[in-house]
Each structure stands twice: as C-alpha cells, then as structure tokens.
Amino acid sequence: MTWSVRRIEEGDAPLVLLLAGSLDKWFNAEGLQKMAKDLLTHEGFLAVRGERVLGFLTWEALDEEVANLSWMGVAEAEQDSGIGRALLRALVAELRTRGFQAVEVSTVADSVDYEPYVHTRRFYRASGFVDHRVDAKFFGSGDDRYDRLVLSLDLRAGREPVGGPSRPGP
Ligand SMILES: CC(C)(COP(=O)(O)OP(=O)(O)OC[C@H]1O[C@@H](n2cnc3c(N)ncnc32)[C@H](O)[C@@H]1OP(=O)(O)O)[C@@H](O)C(=O)NCCC(=O)NCCS
C-alpha cells in the first residue's frame, strides 16, 4: 500500500509520540517530553499509510525569516525509502509560501561518536542543508554533555535544495 504526506492535525500527537518512542536510538525520555510539549504549538506534516503513521516532521518560526525544523523521524523499517525527503519537500513548499528565507535544524555534532546520528547528518547534508555552527556541550546535563550541530537550508527563490526522489516515489 502506498503512503502520502498530510498536515499534522489536532489529535495526531499520540501517534507521533508512539512512533518517536520506537526510535529510541535517537530520542530519549527527555527528548520525548520536550516533543510532547512542542506538539501543542508546532505545525508539521505526517507520512501515512492508511491509518498508520510512518513519519513526522514539525517546525516553528524563530522569527519572520527563519524557521526551525524541531522534530523529524521515520519508522526504522521504512527509513531510506524517500519518506524523510518527501516530508522535507512539504516543509520547504510550506515555508516558501509563507515567506521564510531559511530553515535551521539542530542535531548531534560529528564530534560525538554515535553511529545512528551519522545517518541523520548524512540525510540533512544530502538534502541541501549546510553546516551553520557547532554549540559545544549544548545537549545533555552534568558530566554527560555533548556538542550540537546547527545546519541551515537556504529557501530563497531560484534554489532547489531538496531533490526529488532518486527512486520511485510512493
Ligand atoms: C533522518 C531521517 C528522518 C531520514 O528519513 P529517511 O526517510 O530515512 O530518508 P530518505 O529515504 O528520504 O533519504 C533521503 C536521502 O538521505 C540520504 N540517506 C538516507 N538514508 C541513507 C543511508 N542509509 N545511507 C546513506 N545515505 C542515506 C540519501 O542521500 C537519501 O537520498 P537518496 O534516496 O536520493 O539516495 C530518518 O532516517 C530518521 O527518522 N532517523 C532517525 C531519527 C532522526 O535522526 N531524526 C532527526 C533528529 S535530528
């Protein structure tokens, strides 16, 4: 069965949190708590197959020109099949329509030796995001602090940052 992308609607939060909870290599309890709070106010998109949520992406405005991609995830068994890129394309179209010039995303920096986020950084960079800055010891608490990488995607007219699917789409 094929999948499609639609806006996040009221009542979707539990489904998003259920999926995010299954991505425990990437999201810890603290992250899930913050996500639950953000889902009350952030907008976003879902990839769905029938009733099943396969992926999510949320965002918020940082100011009139710059948006922040706050959370994103694709079910592990469905990763690497173009869903993340489709969610990103929906976001780029939405932000352009609403006059934003750039979108930022924060993730775990290259300095952190943790394999799951190698894939994540590769995804953002392959989608046109460029490294913007590293904030040392931004994430975590106490002795367990680690660096944040902030990437940025230019949305201004004439640029086509997020390529189409290289494989057959949904
Ligand atoms: C990062 C994530 C959202 C990407 O979604 P996805 O559906 O797996 O990504 P796509 O299939 O759309 O991949 C898009 C591009 O990313 C790159 N990519 C994806 N998976 C890759 C892999 N295993 N190896 C190398 N490159 C890969 C490719 O360039 C791919 O483009 P292509 O299909 O044209 O080759 C998803 O993997 C995920 O949920 N990861 C865990 C949660 C996470 O990291 N969230 C972000 C927190 S900051």
The ligand as an SDF file (V2000), in Angstrom:
LIG
                    3D

 48 50  0  0  0  0  0  0  0  0999 V2000
   16.8760   11.1220    9.2190 C   0  0  0  0  0  0  0  0  0  0  0  0
   15.5740   10.5300    8.7040 C   0  0  0  0  0  0  0  0  0  0  0  0
   14.4020   11.4310    9.1330 C   0  0  0  0  0  0  0  0  0  0  0  0
   15.6420   10.4790    7.1760 C   0  0  0  0  0  0  0  0  0  0  0  0
   14.4690    9.9470    6.6770 O   0  0  0  0  0  0  0  0  0  0  0  0
   14.5130    8.7700    5.5940 P   0  0  0  0  0  0  0  0  0  0  0  0
   13.1050    8.5170    5.1980 O   0  0  0  0  0  0  0  0  0  0  0  0
   15.3020    7.6400    6.1320 O   0  0  0  0  0  0  0  0  0  0  0  0
   15.3500    9.4790    4.4180 O   0  0  0  0  0  0  0  0  0  0  0  0
   15.1540    9.3100    2.8400 P   0  0  0  0  0  0  0  0  0  0  0  0
   14.9130    7.8870    2.4960 O   0  0  0  0  0  0  0  0  0  0  0  0
   14.1510   10.3180    2.3770 O   0  0  0  0  0  0  0  0  0  0  0  0
   16.6020    9.7010    2.3430 O   0  0  0  0  0  0  0  0  0  0  0  0
   16.9120   10.9190    1.7160 C   0  0  0  0  0  0  0  0  0  0  0  0
   18.4060   10.9750    1.4370 C   0  0  0  0  0  0  0  0  0  0  0  0
   19.1820   10.8310    2.6250 O   0  0  0  0  0  0  0  0  0  0  0  0
   20.3190   10.0420    2.3530 C   0  0  0  0  0  0  0  0  0  0  0  0
   20.2220    8.7730    3.0450 N   0  0  0  0  0  0  0  0  0  0  0  0
   19.1410    8.2430    3.6410 C   0  0  0  0  0  0  0  0  0  0  0  0
   19.4430    7.0650    4.2010 N   0  0  0  0  0  0  0  0  0  0  0  0
   20.7510    6.8420    3.9480 C   0  0  0  0  0  0  0  0  0  0  0  0
   21.6440    5.7720    4.2720 C   0  0  0  0  0  0  0  0  0  0  0  0
   21.2720    4.6890    4.9740 N   0  0  0  0  0  0  0  0  0  0  0  0
   22.9200    5.8830    3.8790 N   0  0  0  0  0  0  0  0  0  0  0  0
   23.3130    6.9640    3.1690 C   0  0  0  0  0  0  0  0  0  0  0  0
   22.5130    7.9850    2.8440 N   0  0  0  0  0  0  0  0  0  0  0  0
   21.2510    7.9320    3.2110 C   0  0  0  0  0  0  0  0  0  0  0  0
   20.3450    9.7940    0.9020 C   0  0  0  0  0  0  0  0  0  0  0  0
   21.0550   10.8350    0.2790 O   0  0  0  0  0  0  0  0  0  0  0  0
   18.8990    9.8650    0.5380 C   0  0  0  0  0  0  0  0  0  0  0  0
   18.7340   10.2800   -0.7720 O   0  0  0  0  0  0  0  0  0  0  0  0
   18.5200    9.2190   -1.9500 P   0  0  0  0  0  0  0  0  0  0  0  0
   17.3180    8.4150   -1.5400 O   0  0  0  0  0  0  0  0  0  0  0  0
   18.2810   10.1410   -3.0570 O   0  0  0  0  0  0  0  0  0  0  0  0
   19.7890    8.4560   -2.0300 O   0  0  0  0  0  0  0  0  0  0  0  0
   15.3250    9.0860    9.2210 C   0  0  0  0  0  0  0  0  0  0  0  0
   16.3690    8.2640    8.8180 O   0  0  0  0  0  0  0  0  0  0  0  0
   15.1180    9.0070   10.7250 C   0  0  0  0  0  0  0  0  0  0  0  0
   13.9950    9.0200   11.2010 O   0  0  0  0  0  0  0  0  0  0  0  0
   16.1980    8.8830   11.5160 N   0  0  0  0  0  0  0  0  0  0  0  0
   16.0750    8.7080   12.9490 C   0  0  0  0  0  0  0  0  0  0  0  0
   15.5290    9.9040   13.6630 C   0  0  0  0  0  0  0  0  0  0  0  0
   16.3620   11.1290   13.4170 C   0  0  0  0  0  0  0  0  0  0  0  0
   17.5610   11.0910   13.2530 O   0  0  0  0  0  0  0  0  0  0  0  0
   15.6670   12.2880   13.4300 N   0  0  0  0  0  0  0  0  0  0  0  0
   16.3140   13.5670   13.2740 C   0  0  0  0  0  0  0  0  0  0  0  0
   16.8170   14.0150   14.6190 C   0  0  0  0  0  0  0  0  0  0  0  0
   17.8020   15.4900   14.4610 S   0  0  0  0  0  0  0  0  0  0  0  0
  1  2  1  0
  2  3  1  0
  2  4  1  0
  2 36  1  0
  4  5  1  0
  5  6  1  0
  6  7  2  0
  6  8  1  0
  6  9  1  0
  9 10  1  0
 10 11  2  0
 10 12  1  0
 10 13  1  0
 13 14  1  0
 14 15  1  0
 15 16  1  0
 15 30  1  0
 16 17  1  0
 17 18  1  0
 17 28  1  0
 18 19  1  0
 18 27  1  0
 19 20  2  0
 20 21  1  0
 21 22  1  0
 21 27  2  0
 22 23  1  0
 22 24  2  0
 24 25  1  0
 25 26  2  0
 26 27  1  0
 28 29  1  0
 28 30  1  0
 30 31  1  0
 31 32  1  0
 32 33  2  0
 32 34  1  0
 32 35  1  0
 36 37  1  0
 36 38  1  0
 38 39  2  0
 38 40  1  0
 40 41  1  0
 41 42  1  0
 42 43  1  0
 43 44  2  0
 43 45  1  0
 45 46  1  0
 46 47  1  0
 47 48  1  0
M  END
$$$$
